[in-house]
C-alpha cells in the first residue's frame, strides 16, 4: 500500500512538472504565469499532504486541476459557438 501511494505521489508530481514545463511564456505571459502559480500551489499541497499524511491539500489540488481541465475541455465547444 505504501509503495502504491509513493508511486501515485511521484506520478502526480511528474504530471504537474510536465504541465509547468509546457507553458508558453512567450505567447501568453499572464495566462502562463497564472497557470504556473496554480500548478506550483498544487505541487506544494501534494508534497505537504503526502509528508504530513493529510489529504486536505491533495483534495484541493485535485479540484484545482479538475477545474483547469474542464476549462480546457470547454474551449472546442466555445470555438464552435463563435465560429
N, C-alpha and C positions, 0 to 999 in steps of 0.2 A: 504493500500500500504506500509506503514512504517513497519507494522508487517511482511509482506511478505519479505521485504528487511532484516529485523532483523533476520528472520528465515534462509534466504539464507546465511547471514553473519555468523551466528552461525554454520550452517551446513558446510560451506566451511572451517572454522577454525577447526572443528572437523575432517573433512576428512584429512586435512593436518597433524593434530596431529597424526591421525591414521597411515598415511604414515611414519611419522617420527619415531613412536614407533615400526614399523615393520622392520626397517632397522637392518641388522645383522652386527655389527661392528667386530665380531669375525672372520667371514669368508671373508669379503671383506672390509677392513678398508677404503681404498681410495674411492671406489665407494660409500660406505655408508656415508662417510664424505661429499663427493661432493653432493650427493642427499639431505642429511640433510641440507646443506647450501642453496641449491636451494629451498627446501621446506620452510626453515626459511625466506628466502628473499620473497617468495610468501606470506607467512603469514603476514609479516610486511607490504608488499604493500597492501594487502587486508585490514588490520587494518587501515592503513593510508588513503586509498581510501574511506573507509566507514566513518571514522571520519571527513575527510575533504570534503566529498561529491564530490570526484574527481575519475572518473572511469579509468583514465590512468593506474595507478598501478594495478588495478584489471584486466584490459585487458592484461597487460604484464604478470601477474601471470597466467591467463588462457592460454595464449600462451605457457608459460614455461611448465605448467602441461600437456598441449596437446602434446607438443614435447616429453616429457618423456613417456607419454602413448603410443605414436606412436612408440617410440623406443622399448618399451616392447612388443608391438604387432608384431614387425618385428622379434623378436627372434625365434619363431617357424619356420618361413619360412627360416631363416638362418640355423637353425639346419637341416632342410630337405635338403638344398643345400649341406651342409657339411657332412651329414650323409650318 
